[in-house]
Structures are given as C-alpha cells and as structure tokens.
C-alpha cells in the first residue's frame, strides 16, 4: 500500500499506544514519519521498534515555547509537512473536589493550549494541500463522571477542527477531529491499581460500549490513515468517531 507515499507526517505522542501504531501504519503507507514524546527512553524504544528512518523529536506537548522549538527542528530536517496528527494528551480523570489549579492548568496546556500553538508554529511548514488531525475523545460528547476537565479540553480541541478549517481552508489545509472511544492501550496499566481492580475497571469500561469491547490502536490508526490520505480530500472541519457506538447509541 502507498496511500501516503512521499508525504511528510508528524505524530505527537508517538512513543506508545495510538500514536505508535499510527506511526507504524503511516510508514507502511509510504510516509516519512517523525514522532514526539516527553520521555526520552520511551521515545528511543519506539524508534527501535519503528526503524532508523523515523525522526525522533523529544517534546513536551504542554510546553508552549517548546512548540516553536519543535517546528524549528522539523523545518531543519524536512522541506514541508503534509500531515500533522496531534495525538499527545493528558488523560487525568478525578472527582471535581480533587482538582487543583496546577493540575487543571497542566491538562489544559497539554490538551489544548500546546496543540493550538503547535499548529501556529508549524503554519509556515504546512504544505498545500495538508491534513491536520486533532485527537479528540468521545468523552466530549457524554457526561462521564470524573472526566470534567479532560472532556472540556477535548471539546475545545474539536472546536478548533472547525474554526481552524474555516481559517486555513484557503491555504489547502484541512483540519479534522478523530475521536476515540475506550481503547486498549497501556494507559490503564499506569493507574497503579491492583490486577483485580484493573480488570474490573476494564470490564466497567467495556460495559459502556454498545459493541461490548474496547477499541484497538490499530483501528484508530486506520482512521488516521484515512484522514491523512487524499482519500479524505472532501472531508473537512468534522469529527470522525471511532468509539464502538458510545457517542451515538
């Protein structure tokens, strides 16, 4: 397959989960791929999996000045950027009473402010045509307890898919949202729960999904390939839900 043949594609948060699998599929489709990650060891491990042709760029998605540095690094290596998949995110969930300002600010910086300023910083490098994919979440559509700040940040990001499309369309830049539902990634294993509680949480999550299971990184990556490719050339300013029916059923 060569649906992305010759395209230059940046994936933020590409060292694990959906981002890492998307990098694999972008490579298989013929793209030149760069990935970012905050943890240098994880980024290096991802590079070992993906191969030496992948450009590894350490970056914290919540560091606003760092977004300009990332754009400068990328422009030193590549002539243009055809695909931008903003996938890095903070998935913190907690009850309303347990939020504090510092954690609130950090989540918003990672999920909304950083992505906004990354698009701004990359604007001179984005080709005509180009595809920008913003990773939203079905949480922006439902009233899931403890997701308040996370869901609000994703709702803001999905709004940007519409407003930035309206602003950038004359330059041939399409912006779309890609919203996962519950997805099997390593994130659940980082909650520090005992094995039995972790499995119960997984079952509780599955019960939310009309299809009766969680999605896979591969399924989300296939949707990202579609939005990145010329097959989606008539798709702009919208949201592609890959959520097992959570948002609509």
PyMOL commands that set and color helices and strands:
alter all, ss='L'
color gray80, all
select helices_A, chain A and resi 17-28+40-50+64-77+96-98+101-122+138-140+148-171+186-191+195-208+217-228+230-232
alter helices_A, ss='H'
color red, helices_A
select strands_A, chain A and resi 8-11+32-37+55-58+81-86+126-135+173-180+183-184+215-216+239-242
alter strands_A, ss='S'
color yellow, strands_A
deselect
rebuild
show_as cartoon
